[in-house]
Amino acid sequence: MDNQIFYIIGAIFFASLGTAITRFLPFFLLKDRVDSPLLKYLQDTMPLLIMTLLVFFTLKDIPWEQTYGIYEISGILCAIFCFLLFKNSVLSIFSGIIFYLLVIRIF
């Protein structure tokens, strides 16, 4: 029983340490390169890249033979429409999720 408690405490500690290191390390390594063109490029392109990867990762396990992905594609289109209409990322994400959940419950 004692070994299990030490294992859990150790796992929590090292997971926290690893998370903290990955969060703070860029600030220490890149503090002298604030005006770097590479950092500016990454700052401009990373959000779009991450959202694109999330969409592809979401669509990879869709049973295309059963529903043809109609529900998922309609949720994505709803999110895109809301973003183009309101220019609000949070609103578009939530509207796409809510629309998708309503569509799969109704149909």
C-alpha positions in Angstrom: 0.0 0.0 0.0 2.8 2.4 0.8 4.6 1.8 -2.5 1.4 2.6 -4.4 1.0 5.9 -2.6 4.6 6.9 -3.4 4.1 5.8 -7.0 1.0 8.0 -7.4 2.6 11.0 -5.7 5.7 10.5 -7.9 3.7 10.2 -11.0 1.8 13.4 -10.2 5.0 15.3 -9.4 6.9 14.3 -12.5 3.8 14.9 -14.8 3.5 18.4 -13.2 7.3 19.0 -13.6 7.2 17.9 -17.3 4.2 20.1 -18.0 5.8 23.1 -16.3 9.1 22.6 -18.2 7.3 22.5 -21.6 5.4 25.6 -20.7 8.3 27.7 -19.4 11.2 26.5 -21.5 10.3 28.6 -24.6 10.3 31.8 -22.5 13.8 31.1 -21.2 15.2 29.9 -24.5 13.7 32.6 -26.7 13.8 35.7 -24.4 16.6 37.3 -26.5 14.9 36.7 -29.8 11.6 38.6 -29.4 11.8 40.3 -32.8 12.9 37.2 -34.8 11.2 36.8 -38.2 10.8 33.0 -37.5 8.9 33.7 -34.3 6.7 36.2 -36.0 6.0 33.6 -38.8 5.1 30.9 -36.3 2.9 33.3 -34.3 1.0 34.1 -37.5 0.7 30.5 -38.9 0.4 28.2 -35.9 -3.3 28.8 -34.9 -4.5 28.0 -38.4 -2.2 24.9 -38.6 -3.4 23.6 -35.2 -7.1 24.1 -36.1 -6.5 22.3 -39.5 -4.9 19.4 -37.8 -7.7 19.2 -35.3 -10.3 19.1 -38.1 -8.4 16.3 -39.9 -7.9 14.4 -36.7 -11.6 14.6 -36.0 -12.5 13.3 -39.4 -10.1 10.4 -39.6 -12.3 7.8 -37.8 -15.7 8.8 -39.3 -17.7 5.8 -40.6 -18.0 7.3 -44.1 -20.0 4.2 -45.4 -22.8 4.7 -43.0 -23.5 8.4 -42.9 -21.2 9.8 -45.6 -19.9 12.2 -43.0 -23.0 14.5 -43.5 -23.3 15.3 -39.8 -19.7 16.1 -39.3 -19.3 18.1 -42.5 -22.5 20.1 -41.6 -21.0 20.9 -38.2 -17.8 22.1 -39.8 -19.7 24.2 -42.3 -21.8 25.7 -39.5 -18.6 26.7 -37.6 -17.1 28.2 -40.8 -20.3 30.1 -41.5 -20.5 31.5 -38.0 -16.8 32.5 -38.1 -17.2 34.3 -41.4 -20.4 36.0 -40.2 -19.3 37.1 -36.6 -15.4 36.8 -36.7 -15.5 35.2 -33.3 -13.5 31.9 -32.9 -15.1 30.8 -29.6 -18.6 31.4 -30.9 -17.9 29.5 -34.1 -16.4 26.6 -32.3 -19.3 26.3 -29.9 -21.9 26.8 -32.6 -20.4 24.0 -34.7 -20.3 21.7 -31.7 -23.9 22.5 -30.7 -25.2 22.2 -34.3 -23.4 18.8 -34.7 -24.9 17.5 -31.4 -28.4 18.6 -32.3 -28.2 17.1 -35.8 -27.0 13.7 -34.5 -29.8 13.7 -31.8 -32.5 14.7 -34.2 -31.6 12.5 -37.2 
